[in-house]
Amino acid sequence: MALKLKVTLVRSPIHREESQKATVRGLGLRHLHHARVLEDTPAIRGMITKVQHLVTVEPADDAQ
């Protein structure tokens, strides 16, 4: 089973570069404190790295 990550938006993308806003949308995050459980792939890791100052990342529980 692939590792999953829980990504939560904790800071607003308002007044950020358009590419960072697009990355947040690409992660599926819509509003503050919205969380998504995503597969741990190199593409997702790259997106998280780009907006690491706006999100928190933790391992997801297997129950989700």
DABEL-V265436 format. One record per pair of residues at least 24 apart in sequence whose C-alpha atoms are under 8 Angstrom apart, sorted by sequence separation. I is the first residue (numbers start at 1). J is the second residue. D is the distance in Angstrom with one decimal. If there is no record, write none. Layout:
# DABEL-V265436
[[I J D] [I J D]]
This chain:
# DABEL-V265436
[[8 32 7.9] [9 33 5.2] [23 47 6.2] [8 33 5.8] [9 34 5.7] [8 34 5.6] [9 35 6.6] [8 35 4.2] [23 50 7.7] [24 51 7.2] [37 64 7.9] [7 35 5.4] [8 36 6.6] [23 51 7.3] [6 35 6.5] [7 36 5.4] [6 36 5.6] [7 37 6.3] [20 50 7.1] [6 37 4.4] [7 38 7.4] [20 51 6.3] [5 37 5.5] [6 38 6.4] [4 37 6.4] [5 38 5.3] [4 38 5.5] [5 39 6.3] [4 39 4.6] [5 40 6.1] [3 39 6.3] [4 40 5.3] [2 39 6.9] [3 40 5.6] [2 40 7.1] [13 54 7.2] [11 53 7.6] [12 54 6.8] [11 54 4.7] [10 54 5.8] [11 55 6.7] [9 54 6.1] [10 55 5.3] [9 55 4.5] [10 56 6.8] [8 55 5.4] [9 56 6.7] [7 55 6.5] [8 56 5.3] [7 56 5.8] [8 57 6.6] [7 57 4.7] [6 57 5.7] [7 58 6.8] [5 57 6.5] [6 58 5.3] [5 58 5.8] [6 59 5.8] [5 59 4.6] [6 60 5.0] [4 59 6.2] [5 60 5.0] [3 59 7.8] [4 60 5.5]]
